[in-house]
Amino acid sequence: MGCSHNCESCSSNCGEPKSLQVAPNKLSTVRKVIGVVSGKGGVGKSLVTSMLAVSMTRRGYHSAILDADITGPSIPKAFGLSGELEGCEEGIYPKTSSTGIDMISINFLLPHADDPVIYRGPIIAETVKQFWSDVIWQDVDFMFVDMPPGTGDVPLTVFQSLPIDGIIVMTSPQDLVSMIVGKAVKMAQMMNIPVLGVIENYSYIECPDCGGHIEVFGKSRVEEVAAQYGVPVLAKLPIDPKLAEAVDAGCIEDAKLPESLQGATAMLEKLL
Ligand SMILES: Nc1ncnc2c1ncn2[C@@H]1O[C@H](COP(=O)(O)OP(=O)(O)OP(=O)(O)O)[C@@H](O)[C@H]1O
């Protein structure tokens, strides 16, 4: 079959594909766009996205979060934000948290935060593109994109439409880790997107008596797996009930963040 002149659906190999990138709003300036991805759900991707934004803000950078997890948005809750968005002729203003983190999420467009988002794939993908093109992202140093889990339609749209500078792959310590990390890393490589590293969540619990690490999900294999794919391990994060409490109370910005997150934030700082 010949070229259909639509690189998004055509399988014909006729040279360099046309860029499918979507132009940002004309009032936007975003220096670095970082995708936070995971091969499966529930590994703490939204929490880590929030903590990375908080951590970079504490280091003096202007952070933003684009919540691309359209059907399972959880970013606004962690920051205690709700309500409608405001706009002007040029576009939509993101919501700004108490410490100055700009964010957009489908939850700000729903009449009630617990309304389900029942959209078909193409509408979801279009919504994510509009979060980039229609929102006025002013003077942002680091934008973190919280992706839905897996390697489906939305991650593909984000990889093709946004100028992603790199991705961070989230995982947890269990048997499937090799396959899950492998899928995310290979997808990024196929799309020529740098893999900045892997973060393992739920790595251990710190014993309140002796400070020792208890590996509740068994021995971590993340170093071995990351080495297999030639990517660094940026952090191994503990299970910390205080973090879950902070998310539930909408005050992640006041939480004590895990020290091991510093490996990731130091790496991000070098990107600027
Ligand atoms: N290290 C941790 N310590 C304590 N609680 C955590 C930790 N990581 C995540 N959680 C909690 O686990 C739950 C799931 O985390 P989160 O929503 O970040 O996962 P996710 O990977 O984004 O999920 P989804 O796939 O649904 O998008 C949340 O309630 C979160 O606060």
PDBQT file of the ligand as one rigid body, heavy atoms in Angstrom, charges set to zero:
ROOT
HETATM    1  N1  LIG A 301       5.742   5.160  48.625  1.00  0.00    +0.000 N 
HETATM    2  C1  LIG A 301       4.488   5.241  49.022  1.00  0.00    +0.000 A 
HETATM    3  N2  LIG A 301       4.167   5.215  50.337  1.00  0.00    +0.000 NA
HETATM    4  C2  LIG A 301       2.881   5.287  50.730  1.00  0.00    +0.000 A 
HETATM    5  N3  LIG A 301       1.823   5.380  49.898  1.00  0.00    +0.000 NA
HETATM    6  C3  LIG A 301       2.082   5.417  48.579  1.00  0.00    +0.000 A 
HETATM    7  C4  LIG A 301       3.412   5.354  48.078  1.00  0.00    +0.000 A 
HETATM    8  N4  LIG A 301       3.353   5.412  46.708  1.00  0.00    +0.000 NA
HETATM    9  C5  LIG A 301       2.055   5.511  46.404  1.00  0.00    +0.000 A 
HETATM   10  N5  LIG A 301       1.286   5.515  47.500  1.00  0.00    +0.000 N 
HETATM   11  C6  LIG A 301      -0.180   5.589  47.556  1.00  0.00    +0.000 C 
HETATM   12  O1  LIG A 301      -0.681   4.511  46.751  1.00  0.00    +0.000 OA
HETATM   13  C7  LIG A 301      -1.818   4.916  45.989  1.00  0.00    +0.000 C 
HETATM   14  C8  LIG A 301      -1.530   4.732  44.498  1.00  0.00    +0.000 C 
HETATM   15  O2  LIG A 301      -0.533   5.671  44.105  1.00  0.00    +0.000 OA
HETATM   16  P1  LIG A 301      -0.670   6.534  42.771  1.00  0.00    +0.000 P 
HETATM   17  O3  LIG A 301      -2.063   7.055  42.605  1.00  0.00    +0.000 OA
HETATM   18  O4  LIG A 301       0.437   7.530  42.785  1.00  0.00    +0.000 OA
HETATM   19  O5  LIG A 301      -0.386   5.391  41.708  1.00  0.00    +0.000 OA
HETATM   20  P2  LIG A 301      -0.456   5.450  40.125  1.00  0.00    +0.000 P 
HETATM   21  O6  LIG A 301       0.636   4.591  39.625  1.00  0.00    +0.000 OA
HETATM   22  O7  LIG A 301      -0.457   6.871  39.657  1.00  0.00    +0.000 OA
HETATM   23  O8  LIG A 301      -1.865   4.820  39.854  1.00  0.00    +0.000 OA
HETATM   24  P3  LIG A 301      -2.691   4.765  38.477  1.00  0.00    +0.000 P 
HETATM   25  O9  LIG A 301      -2.106   3.662  37.717  1.00  0.00    +0.000 OA
HETATM   26  O10 LIG A 301      -4.088   4.512  38.949  1.00  0.00    +0.000 OA
HETATM   27  O11 LIG A 301      -2.526   6.093  37.811  1.00  0.00    +0.000 OA
HETATM   28  C9  LIG A 301      -2.085   6.369  46.378  1.00  0.00    +0.000 C 
HETATM   29  O12 LIG A 301      -3.038   6.396  47.407  1.00  0.00    +0.000 OA
HETATM   30  C10 LIG A 301      -0.745   6.858  46.916  1.00  0.00    +0.000 C 
HETATM   31  O13 LIG A 301      -0.874   7.918  47.851  1.00  0.00    +0.000 OA
ENDROOT
TORSDOF 0
